[in-house]
Amino acid sequence: MNYEKFFADKIADLKAEGRYRTFADLERQAGAYPLAKNHQDHGVEQVTVWCANDYLGMAQNPVVLEAMKAAIDQHGAGSGGTRNISGTNHYHVLLEEELASLHHKPAALTFTSGYVANMTTLSTIGQMIKNIVMVSDEQNHNSMIAGMRHARCDKKIFRHNDLKDLEAKLNEIEPGRPKMVAFESVYSMDGDIAPIADILDIAEKHGAMTFIDEVHAVGLYGEHGAGVAERDGLMDRIDIIQGTLAKGFGIVGGYIAGSAAMVDFIRSYGDGFIFSTSIPPAIAAGALASVRYVRAHNELRETHQERAATLKRRFRDAGIPVMPSVSHIVPVMVGDAVLCKQASDELLAHDNIYVQPINYPTVPRGTERLRFTPTPLHTDADMDKLVDAMVRLWARLGLKAAA
Ligand SMILES: *Cc1c(COP(=O)(O)O)cnc(C)c1O
């Protein structure tokens, strides 16, 4: 076989479909977010970033930066090993205590990423609880799907946020079999939010465990930033709450929170936790500082929500087809892969506005979109520039206006 030709053909397929991914070569500037330098063939330009998941700007928060610098000076760069073999530093312990307390759970466990947290937790439970059935929302993130697949347990997929279908799927399962309902709170591509209380009512009625991915909600919802389950007063009814340290908290790493026995079980049996070097002490120290800061500063969340609502309203008033998101995500429908990429390229070339096109398989074909994530640091002037550029772009490309 000609292996090189195989790889090149696969890439050519993506290009023909208009969904070949190119990465912006950015230089983030601490203290200047949402501005960044963008390295291109013709030189370096200053751009305004409108699509980062650093939702609160915590990646440049001075308290976080100081904590990380101090931890590097005191403890060095790397953690020294896997958690079991010399890689548990005091900051890991403090961070896990903080996360458990944030979610009002007895225990928490950190992983190298949110992806690994989902993959490890779901695959370990799916493998080890004999005969378990995973009941999964059809729009669950790739990391949850990967975990359930790896478990090779039985799965049932319910229609997105559809309570009737969830109930129907649970009713199909032989009585007495163990089951787990796995879902997210904020779905990050449409910006919709799960009816958590209703899902819990149904899961409880059927004796199912519950697993929620609050990756796009931790730091951002609830009085202390513990997520939508905190906002809705439901944390104590959820068995496993999963989150990331990378988005609202601005750094890197993932975690779960739940009962002492469940967390000890994943700590003791979860391959993705056991067999990988732990996050560096400075990362843990930065995450700890970030969680503490975000917990104590509810005004960050209020400003974040206000910025998102304002951008949605301004797009709507300008005839830009913003999708009906109920969260901080501001998706704008384009509906075509090639046009979506072109829209993104032109915003960058004409207006120094950086928003990445979102194409299949991240979203279904025909629903390609631009996904804006305003932060507390995006000003009214930034929005003036953006809305003006979008209106000109929509006219130039002949894109569909709002219905
Ligand atoms: C980003 C994401 C993850 C993975 O989290 P990382 O910390 O980036 O690995 C998990 N779930 C959802 C819904 C995500 O969007």
The ligand as an SDF file (V2000), in Angstrom:
LIG
                    3D

 15 15  0  0  0  0  0  0  0  0999 V2000
  -13.8640   20.9340   25.7720 C   0  0  0  0  0  0  0  0  0  0  0  0
  -14.8300   19.8830   26.2460 C   0  0  0  0  0  0  0  0  0  0  0  0
  -14.3970   18.7810   26.9880 C   0  0  0  0  0  0  0  0  0  0  0  0
  -12.9490   18.4890   27.1930 C   0  0  0  0  0  0  0  0  0  0  0  0
  -12.4000   19.3310   28.1480 O   0  0  0  0  0  0  0  0  0  0  0  0
  -10.8350   19.6820   28.0410 P   0  0  0  0  0  0  0  0  0  0  0  0
  -10.4890   20.1180   29.4040 O   0  0  0  0  0  0  0  0  0  0  0  0
  -10.6910   20.7330   26.9890 O   0  0  0  0  0  0  0  0  0  0  0  0
  -10.1350   18.4100   27.6410 O   0  0  0  0  0  0  0  0  0  0  0  0
  -15.3460   17.9390   27.5470 C   0  0  0  0  0  0  0  0  0  0  0  0
  -16.6730   18.1350   27.3680 N   0  0  0  0  0  0  0  0  0  0  0  0
  -17.1150   19.1640   26.6190 C   0  0  0  0  0  0  0  0  0  0  0  0
  -18.5800   19.3370   26.4460 C   0  0  0  0  0  0  0  0  0  0  0  0
  -16.2200   20.0510   26.0240 C   0  0  0  0  0  0  0  0  0  0  0  0
  -16.6660   21.0370   25.2440 O   0  0  0  0  0  0  0  0  0  0  0  0
  1  2  1  0
  2  3  1  0
  2 14  2  0
  3  4  1  0
  3 10  2  0
  4  5  1  0
  5  6  1  0
  6  7  2  0
  6  8  1  0
  6  9  1  0
 10 11  1  0
 11 12  2  0
 12 13  1  0
 12 14  1  0
 14 15  1  0
M  END
$$$$
